């Protein structure tokens, strides 16, 4: 019996090794749950180009927008577990959106295998100069003095710009009203026009306006100061220890994908992230490169789900 079990395990490991060596046996899809041109799409295309060159097989980006990225994620969740369908995941698709639906089409943890966390970045909090607020402390003081009167812009319900301010509200007890837009671009346009005075969003999108004086940068949301915008303090430094929000982009495969394939993908992506031209492309987006192990990404993903799942339920956020 023991000998039979040993032979079965040996045979299984041999099959997995052969699968990994033969991988990929056909074009690989990297599915993005959002439209072309956004940060998720750009990161996916950078990774796809590198993997195409390294594996000698096409890695093709496929945009399947809709349902806050969940349509694309569901495709990968239900794909064969052979590594030929990958997903460019984010905080929104894998830590927030699944908890906004009464019945999500996938489990963000159980239905996927983590490959690598590619990059992350903090958000930049800004105010319109007409508001007269120059710091997080001043923003909190004004919000407490005028409860429910201050509006803040978001790129959509459940987005990082939305959840970052909701976390600020929950930690301070202030009451500000979310104004949801269809994407950060439309929100920033109204922010610049003074129609809405506050926003926390991607550093890349807001930094030029903060440095030009059209907007006033008050803080970044990471645990430490941003390498591309070190002049701004963190929210934690500004009087809220423990506050941290980062947007992130990682590669996932379907649950059950052989470890050998996952490790090959991880190794090649990590090597790609060390290429100077790739580092330059990613840092221009305002992102900081991570490139960790599958196990480290898995632990991080679990932590994000606990953090944001609780927040969504506490706020009773429902998909629109």
ChimeraX commands (.cxc) that place a marker at each C-alpha (Angstrom):
marker #1 position 0.00,0.00,0.00 radius 0.5
marker #1 position 2.74,2.44,0.97 radius 0.5
marker #1 position 4.75,1.49,-2.12 radius 0.5
marker #1 position 1.67,2.06,-4.29 radius 0.5
marker #1 position 1.06,5.49,-2.74 radius 0.5
marker #1 position 4.72,6.43,-3.19 radius 0.5
marker #1 position 4.61,5.45,-6.87 radius 0.5
marker #1 position 1.41,7.44,-7.39 radius 0.5
marker #1 position 2.97,10.55,-5.85 radius 0.5
marker #1 position 6.13,10.06,-7.88 radius 0.5
marker #1 position 4.10,9.71,-11.07 radius 0.5
marker #1 position 2.05,12.83,-10.25 radius 0.5
marker #1 position 5.16,14.90,-9.63 radius 0.5
marker #1 position 6.65,13.65,-12.88 radius 0.5
marker #1 position 3.53,14.66,-14.81 radius 0.5
marker #1 position 3.60,18.12,-13.21 radius 0.5
marker #1 position 7.26,18.57,-14.14 radius 0.5
marker #1 position 6.53,17.59,-17.76 radius 0.5
marker #1 position 3.57,20.00,-17.83 radius 0.5
marker #1 position 5.77,22.81,-16.57 radius 0.5
marker #1 position 8.48,22.13,-19.15 radius 0.5
marker #1 position 5.90,22.07,-21.95 radius 0.5
marker #1 position 4.25,25.24,-20.71 radius 0.5
marker #1 position 2.91,27.20,-22.43 radius 0.5
marker #1 position 1.55,24.85,-25.10 radius 0.5
marker #1 position -0.63,27.57,-26.65 radius 0.5
marker #1 position -1.12,31.36,-26.37 radius 0.5
marker #1 position -1.68,32.58,-22.81 radius 0.5
marker #1 position -4.40,35.10,-22.05 radius 0.5
marker #1 position -3.78,37.79,-19.45 radius 0.5
marker #1 position -7.27,39.03,-18.74 radius 0.5
marker #1 position -7.87,42.56,-17.49 radius 0.5
marker #1 position -11.25,43.43,-15.98 radius 0.5
marker #1 position -11.17,47.02,-17.17 radius 0.5
marker #1 position -11.02,48.92,-20.45 radius 0.5
marker #1 position -7.80,49.44,-22.38 radius 0.5
marker #1 position -5.61,52.38,-21.43 radius 0.5
marker #1 position -5.99,52.30,-17.65 radius 0.5
marker #1 position -3.30,51.35,-15.12 radius 0.5
marker #1 position -4.37,47.67,-14.96 radius 0.5
marker #1 position -4.22,47.39,-18.74 radius 0.5
marker #1 position -0.82,49.09,-19.00 radius 0.5
marker #1 position 0.74,46.89,-16.30 radius 0.5
marker #1 position -0.70,43.77,-17.96 radius 0.5
marker #1 position 0.76,44.75,-21.34 radius 0.5
marker #1 position 4.20,45.37,-19.86 radius 0.5
marker #1 position 4.13,41.91,-18.26 radius 0.5
marker #1 position 2.71,40.28,-21.40 radius 0.5
marker #1 position 5.46,41.68,-23.61 radius 0.5
marker #1 position 8.17,40.40,-21.29 radius 0.5
marker #1 position 6.65,36.94,-20.95 radius 0.5
marker #1 position 6.17,36.64,-24.71 radius 0.5
marker #1 position 9.88,37.27,-25.19 radius 0.5
marker #1 position 10.95,34.96,-22.36 radius 0.5
marker #1 position 8.72,31.99,-23.13 radius 0.5
marker #1 position 8.72,32.31,-26.92 radius 0.5
marker #1 position 4.93,32.01,-26.99 radius 0.5
marker #1 position 2.30,34.76,-27.22 radius 0.5
marker #1 position 0.98,36.22,-23.95 radius 0.5
marker #1 position -2.02,38.25,-25.07 radius 0.5
marker #1 position -3.88,40.89,-23.05 radius 0.5
marker #1 position -7.65,40.53,-23.24 radius 0.5
marker #1 position -9.88,43.31,-21.86 radius 0.5
marker #1 position -13.16,42.08,-20.36 radius 0.5
marker #1 position -14.56,45.14,-18.65 radius 0.5
marker #1 position -17.64,45.19,-16.47 radius 0.5
marker #1 position -18.99,44.62,-12.94 radius 0.5
marker #1 position -16.01,46.34,-11.27 radius 0.5
marker #1 position -13.59,43.91,-12.92 radius 0.5
marker #1 position -15.51,40.83,-11.86 radius 0.5
marker #1 position -16.49,39.66,-15.36 radius 0.5
marker #1 position -12.85,39.15,-16.31 radius 0.5
marker #1 position -11.96,37.60,-12.96 radius 0.5
marker #1 position -14.78,35.06,-13.26 radius 0.5
marker #1 position -13.39,33.86,-16.60 radius 0.5
marker #1 position -10.06,32.99,-14.98 radius 0.5
marker #1 position -11.71,31.51,-11.88 radius 0.5
marker #1 position -13.55,29.02,-14.11 radius 0.5
marker #1 position -10.74,28.34,-16.60 radius 0.5
marker #1 position -8.80,25.06,-16.75 radius 0.5
marker #1 position -6.04,25.13,-14.09 radius 0.5
marker #1 position -3.17,24.97,-16.57 radius 0.5
marker #1 position -1.77,28.50,-16.46 radius 0.5
marker #1 position -3.08,29.50,-19.89 radius 0.5
marker #1 position -5.51,32.03,-18.39 radius 0.5
marker #1 position -4.08,34.64,-16.01 radius 0.5
marker #1 position -5.73,37.62,-14.35 radius 0.5
marker #1 position -4.33,41.07,-13.59 radius 0.5
marker #1 position -5.90,41.53,-10.17 radius 0.5
marker #1 position -6.21,44.66,-8.06 radius 0.5
marker #1 position -7.47,45.74,-4.66 radius 0.5
marker #1 position -10.84,46.54,-6.26 radius 0.5
marker #1 position -11.36,43.18,-7.99 radius 0.5
marker #1 position -9.98,40.94,-5.26 radius 0.5
marker #1 position -10.56,42.66,-1.93 radius 0.5
marker #1 position -13.53,45.00,-2.37 radius 0.5
marker #1 position -15.91,44.11,-5.23 radius 0.5
marker #1 position -16.60,40.48,-4.17 radius 0.5
marker #1 position -18.09,41.76,-0.91 radius 0.5
marker #1 position -20.36,44.31,-2.62 radius 0.5
marker #1 position -22.45,41.64,-4.33 radius 0.5
marker #1 position -25.08,39.46,-2.64 radius 0.5
marker #1 position -23.62,36.51,-4.53 radius 0.5
marker #1 position -20.20,37.03,-6.07 radius 0.5
marker #1 position -19.34,34.78,-9.05 radius 0.5
marker #1 position -16.02,33.74,-7.50 radius 0.5
marker #1 position -14.19,33.47,-4.21 radius 0.5
marker #1 position -11.24,35.90,-4.34 radius 0.5
marker #1 position -9.05,33.51,-2.33 radius 0.5
marker #1 position -10.19,29.93,-3.00 radius 0.5
marker #1 position -10.74,30.21,-6.76 radius 0.5
marker #1 position -7.28,31.56,-7.60 radius 0.5
marker #1 position -3.59,30.75,-7.25 radius 0.5
marker #1 position -1.32,33.68,-6.48 radius 0.5
marker #1 position 1.64,34.11,-8.85 radius 0.5
marker #1 position 3.23,37.46,-8.00 radius 0.5
marker #1 position 2.39,40.92,-6.69 radius 0.5
marker #1 position 3.82,43.08,-9.47 radius 0.5
marker #1 position 3.59,46.58,-8.03 radius 0.5
marker #1 position 1.72,48.82,-5.64 radius 0.5
marker #1 position 1.42,52.49,-4.89 radius 0.5
marker #1 position -0.10,54.78,-2.32 radius 0.5
marker #1 position -2.71,57.34,-3.25 radius 0.5
marker #1 position -2.22,61.08,-3.00 radius 0.5
marker #1 position -4.75,63.11,-1.07 radius 0.5
marker #1 position -5.44,66.54,-2.54 radius 0.5
marker #1 position -7.75,69.46,-1.97 radius 0.5
marker #1 position -8.81,72.32,-4.21 radius 0.5
marker #1 position -6.99,75.53,-3.14 radius 0.5
marker #1 position -10.33,77.28,-2.63 radius 0.5
marker #1 position -11.07,74.96,0.32 radius 0.5
marker #1 position -8.19,76.46,2.29 radius 0.5
marker #1 position -7.10,73.10,3.72 radius 0.5
marker #1 position -3.34,72.42,3.77 radius 0.5
marker #1 position -3.05,69.21,5.81 radius 0.5
marker #1 position -4.91,66.10,6.92 radius 0.5
marker #1 position -5.33,67.62,10.39 radius 0.5
marker #1 position -6.96,70.71,8.90 radius 0.5
marker #1 position -9.21,68.54,6.72 radius 0.5
marker #1 position -10.38,66.51,9.72 radius 0.5
marker #1 position -10.97,69.70,11.75 radius 0.5
marker #1 position -13.05,71.25,8.96 radius 0.5
marker #1 position -15.06,68.05,8.45 radius 0.5
marker #1 position -15.82,67.90,12.18 radius 0.5
marker #1 position -16.92,71.52,12.15 radius 0.5
marker #1 position -19.13,70.97,9.08 radius 0.5
marker #1 position -20.42,67.38,9.28 radius 0.5
marker #1 position -21.96,66.11,6.05 radius 0.5
marker #1 position -21.16,69.32,4.17 radius 0.5
marker #1 position -17.86,68.37,2.52 radius 0.5
marker #1 position -17.89,66.30,-0.67 radius 0.5
marker #1 position -15.09,64.09,-1.96 radius 0.5
marker #1 position -14.67,62.70,-5.48 radius 0.5
marker #1 position -14.14,59.03,-6.33 radius 0.5
marker #1 position -13.58,57.06,-9.50 radius 0.5
marker #1 position -16.56,54.86,-8.60 radius 0.5
marker #1 position -18.10,53.07,-5.65 radius 0.5
marker #1 position -15.68,50.56,-4.13 radius 0.5
marker #1 position -12.69,52.04,-5.96 radius 0.5
marker #1 position -9.45,52.79,-4.12 radius 0.5
marker #1 position -10.19,56.56,-4.11 radius 0.5
marker #1 position -13.53,55.76,-2.47 radius 0.5
marker #1 position -12.30,53.24,0.10 radius 0.5
marker #1 position -9.29,55.33,1.13 radius 0.5
marker #1 position -11.53,58.17,2.31 radius 0.5
marker #1 position -14.01,55.75,3.90 radius 0.5
marker #1 position -11.12,54.38,5.98 radius 0.5
marker #1 position -10.18,57.95,6.96 radius 0.5
marker #1 position -13.79,58.61,7.97 radius 0.5
marker #1 position -14.04,55.43,10.02 radius 0.5
marker #1 position -10.81,56.16,11.90 radius 0.5
marker #1 position -11.74,59.76,12.73 radius 0.5
marker #1 position -15.52,59.74,13.00 radius 0.5
marker #1 position -15.92,62.49,10.41 radius 0.5
marker #1 position -18.78,62.65,7.93 radius 0.5
marker #1 position -18.00,63.54,4.31 radius 0.5
marker #1 position -20.14,62.71,1.29 radius 0.5
marker #1 position -18.87,60.62,-1.64 radius 0.5
marker #1 position -19.51,61.84,-5.18 radius 0.5
marker #1 position -18.98,58.89,-7.51 radius 0.5
marker #1 position -17.78,59.34,-11.09 radius 0.5
marker #1 position -17.27,56.84,-13.88 radius 0.5
marker #1 position -13.49,56.73,-13.60 radius 0.5
marker #1 position -10.80,58.92,-12.08 radius 0.5
marker #1 position -10.48,61.11,-15.18 radius 0.5
marker #1 position -13.97,62.59,-14.90 radius 0.5
marker #1 position -13.52,63.04,-11.14 radius 0.5
marker #1 position -10.22,64.87,-11.54 radius 0.5
marker #1 position -11.74,67.18,-14.17 radius 0.5
marker #1 position -14.41,68.33,-11.71 radius 0.5
marker #1 position -11.83,68.49,-8.94 radius 0.5
marker #1 position -9.72,70.90,-11.00 radius 0.5
marker #1 position -12.84,72.92,-11.78 radius 0.5
marker #1 position -13.65,73.29,-8.10 radius 0.5
marker #1 position -17.00,71.45,-8.32 radius 0.5
marker #1 position -15.78,68.98,-5.69 radius 0.5
marker #1 position -12.98,69.96,-3.29 radius 0.5
marker #1 position -11.35,66.71,-2.11 radius 0.5
marker #1 position -9.98,63.54,-3.66 radius 0.5
marker #1 position -7.57,60.71,-2.85 radius 0.5
marker #1 position -6.38,59.02,-6.04 radius 0.5
marker #1 position -3.42,57.72,-8.02 radius 0.5
marker #1 position -0.21,59.70,-7.53 radius 0.5
marker #1 position 0.47,59.62,-11.26 radius 0.5
marker #1 position -2.88,61.27,-12.01 radius 0.5
marker #1 position -2.75,63.95,-9.32 radius 0.5
marker #1 position 0.94,64.76,-8.82 radius 0.5
marker #1 position 1.35,67.11,-11.84 radius 0.5
marker #1 position -1.61,69.18,-10.64 radius 0.5
marker #1 position -0.36,69.22,-7.04 radius 0.5
marker #1 position 3.08,70.38,-8.10 radius 0.5
marker #1 position 1.68,73.04,-10.45 radius 0.5
marker #1 position -0.45,74.51,-7.67 radius 0.5
marker #1 position -3.80,73.75,-9.33 radius 0.5
marker #1 position -4.44,71.36,-6.45 radius 0.5
marker #1 position -2.91,71.14,-2.99 radius 0.5
marker #1 position -1.31,67.83,-1.99 radius 0.5
marker #1 position -1.83,67.06,1.69 radius 0.5
marker #1 position -0.64,63.46,2.22 radius 0.5
marker #1 position 0.06,60.04,0.73 radius 0.5
marker #1 position -1.75,56.96,1.95 radius 0.5
marker #1 position 1.12,54.46,2.18 radius 0.5
marker #1 position 2.97,53.30,5.28 radius 0.5
marker #1 position 5.97,55.35,4.17 radius 0.5
marker #1 position 6.57,58.36,1.97 radius 0.5
marker #1 position 6.41,57.84,-1.76 radius 0.5
marker #1 position 9.71,57.57,-3.61 radius 0.5
marker #1 position 8.35,59.71,-6.44 radius 0.5
marker #1 position 6.68,62.30,-4.21 radius 0.5
marker #1 position 8.70,62.40,-0.98 radius 0.5
marker #1 position 7.65,65.97,-0.22 radius 0.5
marker #1 position 4.25,64.79,1.02 radius 0.5
marker #1 position 3.86,63.25,4.50 radius 0.5
marker #1 position 1.90,60.05,5.04 radius 0.5
marker #1 position -1.57,60.13,6.57 radius 0.5
marker #1 position -0.10,58.13,9.47 radius 0.5
marker #1 position 2.56,60.82,10.01 radius 0.5
marker #1 position -0.20,63.41,9.94 radius 0.5
marker #1 position -1.80,62.11,13.13 radius 0.5
marker #1 position -3.46,58.80,12.17 radius 0.5
marker #1 position -1.04,55.97,13.05 radius 0.5
marker #1 position -2.03,52.68,11.46 radius 0.5
marker #1 position -3.68,54.27,8.43 radius 0.5
marker #1 position -2.48,52.66,5.21 radius 0.5
marker #1 position -4.00,52.24,1.76 radius 0.5
marker #1 position -2.17,51.07,-1.36 radius 0.5
marker #1 position -3.52,50.21,-4.75 radius 0.5
marker #1 position -1.87,47.12,-6.15 radius 0.5
marker #1 position -1.60,44.95,-9.24 radius 0.5
marker #1 position -0.83,41.24,-9.15 radius 0.5
marker #1 position -0.96,38.20,-11.41 radius 0.5
marker #1 position -3.28,35.33,-10.50 radius 0.5
marker #1 position -3.95,31.98,-12.11 radius 0.5
marker #1 position -6.82,29.55,-11.64 radius 0.5
marker #1 position -6.87,27.54,-8.41 radius 0.5
marker #1 position -5.11,24.22,-8.85 radius 0.5
marker #1 position -2.53,25.44,-11.36 radius 0.5
marker #1 position 0.56,23.22,-10.86 radius 0.5
marker #1 position 3.22,24.72,-8.59 radius 0.5
marker #1 position 5.87,24.17,-11.25 radius 0.5
marker #1 position 4.01,26.44,-13.69 radius 0.5
marker #1 position 3.30,29.04,-11.00 radius 0.5
marker #1 position 6.97,29.11,-9.97 radius 0.5
marker #1 position 8.15,29.42,-13.59 radius 0.5
marker #1 position 5.80,32.35,-14.16 radius 0.5
marker #1 position 6.86,33.94,-10.90 radius 0.5
marker #1 position 10.55,33.61,-11.71 radius 0.5
marker #1 position 10.23,35.08,-15.19 radius 0.5
marker #1 position 8.07,38.00,-14.05 radius 0.5
marker #1 position 10.44,38.82,-11.16 radius 0.5
marker #1 position 13.38,38.80,-13.62 radius 0.5
marker #1 position 11.38,41.06,-15.95 radius 0.5
marker #1 position 10.81,43.56,-13.15 radius 0.5
marker #1 position 14.57,43.88,-12.78 radius 0.5
marker #1 position 15.00,45.05,-16.39 radius 0.5
marker #1 position 15.80,48.82,-16.33 radius 0.5
marker #1 position 13.39,49.66,-19.17 radius 0.5
marker #1 position 10.57,47.79,-17.43 radius 0.5
marker #1 position 11.32,49.48,-14.09 radius 0.5
marker #1 position 11.21,52.85,-15.84 radius 0.5
marker #1 position 7.86,52.07,-17.49 radius 0.5
marker #1 position 6.27,51.00,-14.22 radius 0.5
marker #1 position 7.66,53.80,-12.07 radius 0.5
marker #1 position 6.41,56.35,-14.62 radius 0.5
marker #1 position 2.93,55.15,-13.69 radius 0.5
marker #1 position 3.63,56.19,-10.12 radius 0.5
marker #1 position 3.93,52.57,-9.03 radius 0.5
marker #1 position 6.54,50.95,-6.80 radius 0.5
marker #1 position 7.77,47.52,-7.92 radius 0.5
marker #1 position 7.24,44.57,-5.56 radius 0.5
marker #1 position 8.00,41.24,-7.29 radius 0.5
marker #1 position 7.49,38.91,-4.31 radius 0.5
marker #1 position 6.91,35.15,-3.98 radius 0.5
marker #1 position 3.56,33.39,-4.54 radius 0.5
marker #1 position 3.39,32.68,-0.80 radius 0.5
marker #1 position 4.00,36.32,0.13 radius 0.5
marker #1 position 1.36,37.48,-2.33 radius 0.5
marker #1 position -1.10,34.92,-0.90 radius 0.5
marker #1 position -0.57,36.21,2.65 radius 0.5
marker #1 position -0.98,39.82,1.47 radius 0.5
marker #1 position -4.18,38.95,-0.44 radius 0.5
marker #1 position -5.70,37.34,2.64 radius 0.5
marker #1 position -4.90,40.43,4.73 radius 0.5
marker #1 position -6.45,42.74,2.13 radius 0.5
marker #1 position -9.63,40.67,2.07 radius 0.5
marker #1 position -10.01,40.83,5.83 radius 0.5
marker #1 position -9.37,44.59,5.90 radius 0.5
marker #1 position -11.62,45.67,3.03 radius 0.5
marker #1 position -14.25,42.95,3.42 radius 0.5
marker #1 position -14.97,44.28,6.92 radius 0.5
marker #1 position -15.09,47.84,5.62 radius 0.5
marker #1 position -17.56,47.02,2.82 radius 0.5
marker #1 position -19.86,45.21,5.25 radius 0.5
marker #1 position -19.61,47.97,7.87 radius 0.5
marker #1 position -20.57,50.57,5.25 radius 0.5
marker #1 position -23.21,48.27,3.73 radius 0.5
marker #1 position -21.86,49.02,0.25 radius 0.5
marker #1 position -23.88,47.41,-2.54 radius 0.5
marker #1 position -22.96,47.09,-6.20 radius 0.5
marker #1 position -24.69,49.74,-8.30 radius 0.5
marker link #1:1,2 radius 0.2
marker link #1:2,3 radius 0.2
marker link #1:3,4 radius 0.2
marker link #1:4,5 radius 0.2
marker link #1:5,6 radius 0.2
marker link #1:6,7 radius 0.2
marker link #1:7,8 radius 0.2
marker link #1:8,9 radius 0.2
marker link #1:9,10 radius 0.2
marker link #1:10,11 radius 0.2
marker link #1:11,12 radius 0.2
marker link #1:12,13 radius 0.2
marker link #1:13,14 radius 0.2
marker link #1:14,15 radius 0.2
marker link #1:15,16 radius 0.2
marker link #1:16,17 radius 0.2
marker link #1:17,18 radius 0.2
marker link #1:18,19 radius 0.2
marker link #1:19,20 radius 0.2
marker link #1:20,21 radius 0.2
marker link #1:21,22 radius 0.2
marker link #1:22,23 radius 0.2
marker link #1:23,24 radius 0.2
marker link #1:24,25 radius 0.2
marker link #1:25,26 radius 0.2
marker link #1:26,27 radius 0.2
marker link #1:27,28 radius 0.2
marker link #1:28,29 radius 0.2
marker link #1:29,30 radius 0.2
marker link #1:30,31 radius 0.2
marker link #1:31,32 radius 0.2
marker link #1:32,33 radius 0.2
marker link #1:33,34 radius 0.2
marker link #1:34,35 radius 0.2
marker link #1:35,36 radius 0.2
marker link #1:36,37 radius 0.2
marker link #1:37,38 radius 0.2
marker link #1:38,39 radius 0.2
marker link #1:39,40 radius 0.2
marker link #1:40,41 radius 0.2
marker link #1:41,42 radius 0.2
marker link #1:42,43 radius 0.2
marker link #1:43,44 radius 0.2
marker link #1:44,45 radius 0.2
marker link #1:45,46 radius 0.2
marker link #1:46,47 radius 0.2
marker link #1:47,48 radius 0.2
marker link #1:48,49 radius 0.2
marker link #1:49,50 radius 0.2
marker link #1:50,51 radius 0.2
marker link #1:51,52 radius 0.2
marker link #1:52,53 radius 0.2
marker link #1:53,54 radius 0.2
marker link #1:54,55 radius 0.2
marker link #1:55,56 radius 0.2
marker link #1:56,57 radius 0.2
marker link #1:57,58 radius 0.2
marker link #1:58,59 radius 0.2
marker link #1:59,60 radius 0.2
marker link #1:60,61 radius 0.2
marker link #1:61,62 radius 0.2
marker link #1:62,63 radius 0.2
marker link #1:63,64 radius 0.2
marker link #1:64,65 radius 0.2
marker link #1:65,66 radius 0.2
marker link #1:66,67 radius 0.2
marker link #1:67,68 radius 0.2
marker link #1:68,69 radius 0.2
marker link #1:69,70 radius 0.2
marker link #1:70,71 radius 0.2
marker link #1:71,72 radius 0.2
marker link #1:72,73 radius 0.2
marker link #1:73,74 radius 0.2
marker link #1:74,75 radius 0.2
marker link #1:75,76 radius 0.2
marker link #1:76,77 radius 0.2
marker link #1:77,78 radius 0.2
marker link #1:78,79 radius 0.2
marker link #1:79,80 radius 0.2
marker link #1:80,81 radius 0.2
marker link #1:81,82 radius 0.2
marker link #1:82,83 radius 0.2
marker link #1:83,84 radius 0.2
marker link #1:84,85 radius 0.2
marker link #1:85,86 radius 0.2
marker link #1:86,87 radius 0.2
marker link #1:87,88 radius 0.2
marker link #1:88,89 radius 0.2
marker link #1:89,90 radius 0.2
marker link #1:90,91 radius 0.2
marker link #1:91,92 radius 0.2
marker link #1:92,93 radius 0.2
marker link #1:93,94 radius 0.2
marker link #1:94,95 radius 0.2
marker link #1:95,96 radius 0.2
marker link #1:96,97 radius 0.2
marker link #1:97,98 radius 0.2
marker link #1:98,99 radius 0.2
marker link #1:99,100 radius 0.2
marker link #1:100,101 radius 0.2
marker link #1:101,102 radius 0.2
marker link #1:102,103 radius 0.2
marker link #1:103,104 radius 0.2
marker link #1:104,105 radius 0.2
marker link #1:105,106 radius 0.2
marker link #1:106,107 radius 0.2
marker link #1:107,108 radius 0.2
marker link #1:108,109 radius 0.2
marker link #1:109,110 radius 0.2
marker link #1:110,111 radius 0.2
marker link #1:111,112 radius 0.2
marker link #1:112,113 radius 0.2
marker link #1:113,114 radius 0.2
marker link #1:114,115 radius 0.2
marker link #1:115,116 radius 0.2
marker link #1:116,117 radius 0.2
marker link #1:117,118 radius 0.2
marker link #1:118,119 radius 0.2
marker link #1:119,120 radius 0.2
marker link #1:120,121 radius 0.2
marker link #1:121,122 radius 0.2
marker link #1:122,123 radius 0.2
marker link #1:123,124 radius 0.2
marker link #1:124,125 radius 0.2
marker link #1:125,126 radius 0.2
marker link #1:126,127 radius 0.2
marker link #1:127,128 radius 0.2
marker link #1:128,129 radius 0.2
marker link #1:129,130 radius 0.2
marker link #1:130,131 radius 0.2
marker link #1:131,132 radius 0.2
marker link #1:132,133 radius 0.2
marker link #1:133,134 radius 0.2
marker link #1:134,135 radius 0.2
marker link #1:135,136 radius 0.2
marker link #1:136,137 radius 0.2
marker link #1:137,138 radius 0.2
marker link #1:138,139 radius 0.2
marker link #1:139,140 radius 0.2
marker link #1:140,141 radius 0.2
marker link #1:141,142 radius 0.2
marker link #1:142,143 radius 0.2
marker link #1:143,144 radius 0.2
marker link #1:144,145 radius 0.2
marker link #1:145,146 radius 0.2
marker link #1:146,147 radius 0.2
marker link #1:147,148 radius 0.2
marker link #1:148,149 radius 0.2
marker link #1:149,150 radius 0.2
marker link #1:150,151 radius 0.2
marker link #1:151,152 radius 0.2
marker link #1:152,153 radius 0.2
marker link #1:153,154 radius 0.2
marker link #1:154,155 radius 0.2
marker link #1:155,156 radius 0.2
marker link #1:156,157 radius 0.2
marker link #1:157,158 radius 0.2
marker link #1:158,159 radius 0.2
marker link #1:159,160 radius 0.2
marker link #1:160,161 radius 0.2
marker link #1:161,162 radius 0.2
marker link #1:162,163 radius 0.2
marker link #1:163,164 radius 0.2
marker link #1:164,165 radius 0.2
marker link #1:165,166 radius 0.2
marker link #1:166,167 radius 0.2
marker link #1:167,168 radius 0.2
marker link #1:168,169 radius 0.2
marker link #1:169,170 radius 0.2
marker link #1:170,171 radius 0.2
marker link #1:171,172 radius 0.2
marker link #1:172,173 radius 0.2
marker link #1:173,174 radius 0.2
marker link #1:174,175 radius 0.2
marker link #1:175,176 radius 0.2
marker link #1:176,177 radius 0.2
marker link #1:177,178 radius 0.2
marker link #1:178,179 radius 0.2
marker link #1:179,180 radius 0.2
marker link #1:180,181 radius 0.2
marker link #1:181,182 radius 0.2
marker link #1:182,183 radius 0.2
marker link #1:183,184 radius 0.2
marker link #1:184,185 radius 0.2
marker link #1:185,186 radius 0.2
marker link #1:186,187 radius 0.2
marker link #1:187,188 radius 0.2
marker link #1:188,189 radius 0.2
marker link #1:189,190 radius 0.2
marker link #1:190,191 radius 0.2
marker link #1:191,192 radius 0.2
marker link #1:192,193 radius 0.2
marker link #1:193,194 radius 0.2
marker link #1:194,195 radius 0.2
marker link #1:195,196 radius 0.2
marker link #1:196,197 radius 0.2
marker link #1:197,198 radius 0.2
marker link #1:198,199 radius 0.2
marker link #1:199,200 radius 0.2
marker link #1:200,201 radius 0.2
marker link #1:201,202 radius 0.2
marker link #1:202,203 radius 0.2
marker link #1:203,204 radius 0.2
marker link #1:204,205 radius 0.2
marker link #1:205,206 radius 0.2
marker link #1:206,207 radius 0.2
marker link #1:207,208 radius 0.2
marker link #1:208,209 radius 0.2
marker link #1:209,210 radius 0.2
marker link #1:210,211 radius 0.2
marker link #1:211,212 radius 0.2
marker link #1:212,213 radius 0.2
marker link #1:213,214 radius 0.2
marker link #1:214,215 radius 0.2
marker link #1:215,216 radius 0.2
marker link #1:216,217 radius 0.2
marker link #1:217,218 radius 0.2
marker link #1:218,219 radius 0.2
marker link #1:219,220 radius 0.2
marker link #1:220,221 radius 0.2
marker link #1:221,222 radius 0.2
marker link #1:222,223 radius 0.2
marker link #1:223,224 radius 0.2
marker link #1:224,225 radius 0.2
marker link #1:225,226 radius 0.2
marker link #1:226,227 radius 0.2
marker link #1:227,228 radius 0.2
marker link #1:228,229 radius 0.2
marker link #1:229,230 radius 0.2
marker link #1:230,231 radius 0.2
marker link #1:231,232 radius 0.2
marker link #1:232,233 radius 0.2
marker link #1:233,234 radius 0.2
marker link #1:234,235 radius 0.2
marker link #1:235,236 radius 0.2
marker link #1:236,237 radius 0.2
marker link #1:237,238 radius 0.2
marker link #1:238,239 radius 0.2
marker link #1:239,240 radius 0.2
marker link #1:240,241 radius 0.2
marker link #1:241,242 radius 0.2
marker link #1:242,243 radius 0.2
marker link #1:243,244 radius 0.2
marker link #1:244,245 radius 0.2
marker link #1:245,246 radius 0.2
marker link #1:246,247 radius 0.2
marker link #1:247,248 radius 0.2
marker link #1:248,249 radius 0.2
marker link #1:249,250 radius 0.2
marker link #1:250,251 radius 0.2
marker link #1:251,252 radius 0.2
marker link #1:252,253 radius 0.2
marker link #1:253,254 radius 0.2
marker link #1:254,255 radius 0.2
marker link #1:255,256 radius 0.2
marker link #1:256,257 radius 0.2
marker link #1:257,258 radius 0.2
marker link #1:258,259 radius 0.2
marker link #1:259,260 radius 0.2
marker link #1:260,261 radius 0.2
marker link #1:261,262 radius 0.2
marker link #1:262,263 radius 0.2
marker link #1:263,264 radius 0.2
marker link #1:264,265 radius 0.2
marker link #1:265,266 radius 0.2
marker link #1:266,267 radius 0.2
marker link #1:267,268 radius 0.2
marker link #1:268,269 radius 0.2
marker link #1:269,270 radius 0.2
marker link #1:270,271 radius 0.2
marker link #1:271,272 radius 0.2
marker link #1:272,273 radius 0.2
marker link #1:273,274 radius 0.2
marker link #1:274,275 radius 0.2
marker link #1:275,276 radius 0.2
marker link #1:276,277 radius 0.2
marker link #1:277,278 radius 0.2
marker link #1:278,279 radius 0.2
marker link #1:279,280 radius 0.2
marker link #1:280,281 radius 0.2
marker link #1:281,282 radius 0.2
marker link #1:282,283 radius 0.2
marker link #1:283,284 radius 0.2
marker link #1:284,285 radius 0.2
marker link #1:285,286 radius 0.2
marker link #1:286,287 radius 0.2
marker link #1:287,288 radius 0.2
marker link #1:288,289 radius 0.2
marker link #1:289,290 radius 0.2
marker link #1:290,291 radius 0.2
marker link #1:291,292 radius 0.2
marker link #1:292,293 radius 0.2
marker link #1:293,294 radius 0.2
marker link #1:294,295 radius 0.2
marker link #1:295,296 radius 0.2
marker link #1:296,297 radius 0.2
marker link #1:297,298 radius 0.2
marker link #1:298,299 radius 0.2
marker link #1:299,300 radius 0.2
marker link #1:300,301 radius 0.2
marker link #1:301,302 radius 0.2
marker link #1:302,303 radius 0.2
marker link #1:303,304 radius 0.2
marker link #1:304,305 radius 0.2
marker link #1:305,306 radius 0.2
marker link #1:306,307 radius 0.2
marker link #1:307,308 radius 0.2
marker link #1:308,309 radius 0.2
marker link #1:309,310 radius 0.2
marker link #1:310,311 radius 0.2
marker link #1:311,312 radius 0.2
marker link #1:312,313 radius 0.2
marker link #1:313,314 radius 0.2
marker link #1:314,315 radius 0.2
marker link #1:315,316 radius 0.2
marker link #1:316,317 radius 0.2
marker link #1:317,318 radius 0.2
marker link #1:318,319 radius 0.2
marker link #1:319,320 radius 0.2
view
